[in-house]
Each structure stands twice: as structure tokens, then as C-alpha cells.
Amino acid sequence: MKITEQEVRYVADLANLKLSDDEILTHMDTLNELDTSNVQPMAQVLYDADETATLRPDREWEPLGNEAALANAPQPGTGYYKVPKVIER
């Protein structure tokens, strides 16, 4: 299965990579050279499993509450977490 330019651009955007057209084509060529014929498809995270599965049962819990959720926040403010701006778009 060949990877498309659109897929490379999508993944690059998710990773906040600024790639030129030449870089994208180079990455596509490199990825298309890989032999993946013997690679098994990835399994879903949620699967039918027997008793030894490490999934916990779903149970109802009381909500945490705003005060408890913000108790260890370095900069709580008006009911929300205050965080520095990290993404520039």
C-alpha cells in the first residue's frame, strides 16, 4: 500500500512539521521503498479478551469536583487550569 502526499501532509501537520514540497516527496519516496508485505496489520486497542485481560470493569464513580481537580494545579484560576501558550498557529 503506497502512502499518498495527502497522508504525509496530514501527519506532518499533526506533528507541527513545516515541510517543503521537496521534503514531502522525499519522505514519500523513502516510505514507499519499505517492504511491508510481511508486517501484520495493527490490532485494535479494544478487543475481545479472556479473563487474563488487563482491562478494568466499568463502574460508576462520584465526580471529582472542581476544587479537588484544581487542588494541585500550579496556577488555578476561576475554575480552570491556567497554562502557558505552547502552540502557535
SEROKOL-372457 format. One record per residue: x, y, z of N, C-alpha, C in turn; residue number from 1. Coordinates in Angstrom, 3 decimals. Example, Ala and Ser with C-alpha at 12.3 -4.5 7.8 and 13.67 -1.06 7.14 Angstrom:
residues 2
- 13.190;-5.690;7.800;12.300;-4.500;7.800;13.200;-3.300;7.800;1 .
- 12.850;-2.250;7.080;13.670;-1.060;7.140;12.900;0.030;7.870;2 .
This chain:
residues 89
- 0.847;-1.174;0.000;0.000;0.000;0.000;0.892;1.236;0.000;1 .
- 0.730;2.079;-0.969;1.550;3.282;-1.083;0.941;4.413;-0.277;2 .
- 1.814;5.196;0.325;1.361;6.347;1.092;1.221;7.526;0.133;3 .
- 0.208;8.331;0.365;-0.055;9.447;-0.538;0.525;10.739;0.011;4 .
- 0.641;11.711;-0.862;1.131;13.028;-0.453;0.194;13.637;0.583;5 .
- -1.102;13.436;0.405;-2.081;13.979;1.344;-1.879;13.392;2.745;6 .
- -1.579;12.089;2.831;-1.338;11.458;4.128;-0.075;12.007;4.791;7 .
- 0.978;12.221;4.007;2.215;12.783;4.551;1.959;14.197;5.064;8 .
- 1.229;14.999;4.291;0.915;16.370;4.724;0.079;16.360;6.010;9 .
- -0.873;15.429;6.109;-1.734;15.337;7.285;-0.916;15.003;8.537;10 .
- -0.046;13.987;8.439;0.772;13.583;9.578;1.766;14.687;9.939;11 .
- 2.340;15.337;8.940;3.264;16.438;9.201;2.555;17.575;9.929;12 .
- 1.323;17.849;9.547;0.555;18.895;10.214;0.250;18.510;11.661;13 .
- -0.089;17.249;11.901;-0.333;16.795;13.272;0.915;16.947;14.139;14 .
- 2.083;16.738;13.539;3.343;16.833;14.274;3.909;18.255;14.262;15 .
- 3.141;19.208;13.722;3.580;20.602;13.607;4.913;20.722;12.864;16 .
- 5.057;19.929;11.805;6.250;19.994;10.960;5.969;20.871;9.754;17 .
- 6.866;21.740;9.454;6.763;22.571;8.257;7.670;21.957;7.194;18 .
- 7.084;21.193;6.275;7.858;20.526;5.233;7.637;21.218;3.901;19 .
- 8.718;21.357;3.149;8.596;21.898;1.794;8.076;20.794;0.877;20 .
- 7.670;21.165;-0.324;7.183;20.164;-1.283;8.255;19.129;-1.585;21 .
- 9.521;19.573;-1.718;10.615;18.633;-1.996;10.812;17.647;-0.842;22 .
- 10.708;18.150;0.392;10.867;17.274;1.552;9.740;16.244;1.618;23 .
- 8.545;16.659;1.295;7.401;15.741;1.321;7.599;14.639;0.294;24 .
- 7.998;14.998;-0.907;8.215;13.991;-1.947;9.334;13.039;-1.559;25 .
- 10.389;13.553;-0.924;11.497;12.705;-0.470;11.009;11.718;0.577;26 .
- 10.207;12.202;1.540;9.672;11.315;2.582;8.758;10.255;1.965;27 .
- 7.937;10.640;1.019;7.044;9.681;0.370;7.842;8.604;-0.343;28 .
- 8.881;8.999;-1.076;9.706;8.024;-1.784;10.372;7.061;-0.810;29 .
- 10.876;7.595;0.302;11.534;6.758;1.298;10.551;5.766;1.907;30 .
- 9.361;6.236;2.256;8.361;5.346;2.857;7.873;4.294;1.866;31 .
- 7.756;4.662;0.602;7.277;3.713;-0.408;8.304;2.636;-0.726;32 .
- 9.574;2.838;-0.354;10.616;1.840;-0.596;10.561;0.703;0.429;33 .
- 9.911;0.938;1.563;9.867;-0.073;2.618;9.002;-1.253;2.211;34 .
- 9.503;-2.459;2.500;8.750;-3.683;2.222;7.903;-4.013;3.446;35 .
- 6.611;-3.860;3.329;5.711;-4.146;4.448;4.844;-5.373;4.188;36 .
- 5.257;-6.202;3.228;4.435;-7.353;2.860;4.318;-8.374;3.991;37 .
- 5.316;-8.463;4.877;5.271;-9.429;5.977;4.865;-8.793;7.308;38 .
- 4.411;-7.562;7.286;4.012;-6.872;8.507;2.517;-7.079;8.728;39 .
- 2.189;-7.577;9.909;0.793;-7.808;10.248;0.106;-6.471;10.531;40 .
- -1.149;-6.326;10.137;-1.873;-5.093;10.465;-1.985;-4.944;11.982;41 .
- -2.034;-3.706;12.429;-2.158;-3.456;13.863;-3.546;-3.862;14.348;42 .
- -3.597;-4.386;15.547;-4.869;-4.770;16.157;-5.477;-3.559;16.845;43 .
- -6.764;-3.599;17.025;-7.446;-2.535;17.752;-7.103;-2.630;19.232;44 .
- -7.138;-1.505;19.910;-6.860;-1.496;21.333;-7.957;-2.227;22.096;45 .
- -9.195;-2.016;21.698;-10.295;-2.715;22.335;-10.527;-4.021;21.601;46 .
- -10.489;-5.100;22.319;-10.612;-6.410;21.693;-11.357;-7.357;22.619;47 .
- -11.860;-8.424;22.059;-12.472;-9.471;22.876;-11.345;-10.242;23.546;48 .
- -11.359;-10.274;24.868;-10.277;-10.941;25.588;-10.852;-11.841;26.663;49 .
- -10.041;-12.785;27.073;-10.498;-13.696;28.118;-10.220;-13.104;29.500;50 .
- -10.293;-13.911;30.543;-10.185;-13.450;31.921;-8.847;-12.794;32.240;51 .
- -7.816;-13.094;31.477;-6.492;-12.565;31.795;-6.274;-11.158;31.262;52 .
- -7.265;-10.578;30.627;-7.121;-9.236;30.084;-6.904;-8.235;31.214;53 .
- -6.165;-7.166;30.930;-5.855;-6.175;31.958;-6.849;-5.022;31.974;54 .
- -7.963;-5.166;31.269;-8.961;-4.109;31.252;-9.763;-4.142;32.546;55 .
- -10.012;-2.970;33.119;-10.790;-2.917;34.359;-12.273;-2.823;34.015;56 .
- -13.129;-3.292;34.900;-14.567;-3.172;34.639;-15.016;-1.724;34.787;57 .
- -16.027;-1.346;34.045;-16.602;-0.011;34.167;-17.429;0.051;35.444;58 .
- -17.231;1.130;36.199;-18.012;1.339;37.409;-18.364;2.815;37.506;59 .
- -19.478;3.094;38.142;-19.854;4.482;38.365;-19.053;5.037;39.531;60 .
- -18.589;6.277;39.388;-17.863;6.975;40.440;-18.490;8.349;40.619;61 .
- -18.335;8.869;41.805;-18.757;10.237;42.042;-17.831;11.161;41.256;62 .
- -18.350;12.249;40.711;-17.481;13.193;40.001;-16.420;13.759;40.943;63 .
- -15.267;14.088;40.394;-14.146;14.588;41.189;-14.455;15.945;41.810;64 .
- -15.085;16.803;41.074;-15.392;18.132;41.598;-14.293;19.125;41.246;65 .
- -14.687;20.369;41.076;-13.762;21.405;40.636;-12.636;21.662;41.637;66 .
- -12.971;21.763;42.912;-11.949;22.065;43.924;-10.897;20.967;43.990;67 .
- -11.327;19.730;44.014;-10.387;18.609;44.085;-9.540;18.527;42.822;68 .
- -10.144;18.783;41.664;-9.407;18.710;40.406;-8.325;19.792;40.328;69 .
- -8.600;20.954;40.898;-7.656;22.063;40.842;-6.744;22.150;42.059;70 .
- -6.873;21.233;43.007;-6.124;21.302;44.258;-4.611;21.343;44.036;71 .
- -4.079;20.606;43.089;-2.633;20.557;42.860;-2.193;21.333;41.631;72 .
- -3.085;22.113;41.063;-2.738;22.889;39.868;-1.744;23.985;40.261;73 .
- -0.679;24.171;39.472;0.286;25.219;39.801;-0.307;26.626;39.722;74 .
- -1.256;26.841;38.810;-1.884;28.148;38.672;-3.377;27.994;38.433;75 .
- -4.143;27.654;39.468;-5.588;27.569;39.250;-6.170;28.968;39.120;76 .
- -7.221;29.077;38.330;-7.840;30.384;38.202;-9.271;30.287;37.742;77 .
- -10.168;30.855;38.474;-11.600;30.924;38.176;-12.177;29.605;37.668;78 .
- -11.803;28.519;38.319;-12.374;27.230;37.982;-11.703;26.496;36.834;79 .
- -10.579;26.994;36.329;-9.886;26.372;35.202;-8.397;26.290;35.490;80 .
- -7.696;25.447;34.717;-6.244;25.413;34.766;-5.703;26.559;33.935;81 .
- -4.697;27.247;34.428;-4.007;28.258;33.631;-2.715;27.619;33.132;82 .
- -2.520;27.649;31.830;-1.312;27.079;31.240;-0.714;28.074;30.265;83 .
- 0.613;28.036;30.081;1.216;28.941;29.106;0.862;28.525;27.685;84 .
- 0.814;29.490;26.783;0.519;29.210;25.379;1.699;28.461;24.788;85 .
- 1.430;27.303;24.164;2.501;26.492;23.621;2.380;26.249;22.119;86 .
- 1.246;26.517;21.543;1.040;26.258;20.120;0.796;27.576;19.396;87 .
- 1.578;27.805;18.384;1.413;28.993;17.541;0.847;28.558;16.214;88 .
- -0.311;29.035;15.847;-0.886;28.712;14.538;-1.384;29.958;13.892;89 .
